[in-house]
Amino acid sequence: MTDKKRGFMTKALHSGWESDPATGASGLPIYATSAYQFKDSAQAASLFNLEEDGFIYSRLANPTVKAYEDTLNALEGGAGAVALASGQAAFAHLITALCSAGSNLVISRKVYGGTLTLMQNIFSRFGVEAILVDSDHPCQVEQAINDDTRGVITEIIGNPMMNVAPLEALARASHRHGVPLIIDNTFATPALCRPIEWGADVVVYSTTKYISGNGNLIGGAVVDGGNFNWSEYPEKYPGLALPDPSYHDIVFAEKYGRAALAAKLHCSVVRDMGGCPSAFDAYLLYLSLSTLGLRMKRHSENGLAVAKFLEKHPQVEWVSYPGLESHPQNDMAKVYLKDGCGGMMAFGVKGGVEAGRKLVDSLSLIGHMANLGQTRTLIIHPASTTHGQLSTEQRAKAGLSDGLLRLSVGLEDAEDIIADLEQALSAAGK
Ligand SMILES: Cc1ncc(COP(=O)(O)O)c(C=O)c1O
């Protein structure tokens, strides 16, 4: 059976690493090294000239990182994956690969606040603009794209509004105008959705979240889907489709074919910007991938049980979880997230911000922290934390009410999560 046809769990366990060719060790070694001994000066030159594959310096590539990248890439069905030091670094490197002064990105206004502030605070200073749209409506996206657009960005499930991306319609809208569709798949992971299969061109992750699962590191990744033909638009993507002066005038699209974007990121952008992860973090992430399929199944089962409980609770005003029939995009979730909707949900309690605060302070099992996608259940109030740097107007436009609470349902026994919410809701109602 070819690797492509294998099931998700088999790929997770057998894709990027089998055993160490030197020692036979089956566990992935942590190659704690900055650099690699060259055989001779001819080999050194050949590695630097990209004439042979190998390792030069761990900012560019490292065997532990590569094993993890290859596993993630196999799970996603991409042409090449690039690991970065954080989700923010993943976006920063990707945007640098695609954009230059005068260009823009069409971005959903309902994405993670940090993605928006990266554009507003950093890239705007270099002349790269963000055009914000409601990506639930692909026609809005299409209208916003212009000759200077270099990509469309949205999240598979929006943080924290839980809106589901209309993947196929967004892909069609983007492709009609010669721009790639970039999906942040952090909330679903390849265990629940593989956006490339639905037409997306690039997938981005904060691997800090479900991919790690243990809340023990910060990481990010970009997966090159391999289907976007950069060579068709040389004027838009000169760094991929034309001789690249940053690397001996090689044409990445010619030399690396489908994996052009991944190669450009590795060889040029990460080399110059330096957002590589450590071998130790890549090792932890590699281990986590082996259980991702099991964890996402359980997150989804627990998520649905908790969402159903909240929906029925008299103290709860509203719940947004794509797996609930009441979710406006539940039909789409049944298609794109048919194996489950994960553990993320948003809800509002009666009594507004004050009641929400009381609820958070009354929880005992559920943790209160600025993370999500961990094995443990966590809660946060986005308007005063993760999305607090956005203006009130921006939050209102994204539909993010001040009373919204974001819950990341973990892997504990669902009854225990529900019992903790029950007692906290009752305390909040007093
Ligand atoms: C959907 C999403 N994308 C990207 C990021 C940024 O990732 P990181 O915190 O790993 O830099 C986050 C962080 O919360 C996120 O939720």
The ligand as a Gaussian input file, in Angstrom:
#p B3LYP/6-31G(d) Opt

LIG

0 1
 C       -5.966000      30.288000      15.302000
 C       -4.632000      30.795000      15.760000
 N       -3.677000      31.060000      14.850000
 C       -2.463000      31.515000      15.225000
 C       -2.152000      31.746000      16.548000
 C       -0.784000      32.250000      16.930000
 O       -0.044000      31.168000      17.392000
 P        1.148000      31.221000      18.486000
 O        0.529000      31.657000      19.779000
 O        1.657000      29.822000      18.506000
 O        2.158000      32.186000      17.995000
 C       -3.124000      31.465000      17.527000
 C       -2.825000      31.694000      18.953000
 O       -3.694000      31.632000      19.787000
 C       -4.383000      30.984000      17.121000
 O       -5.353000      30.704000      18.016000

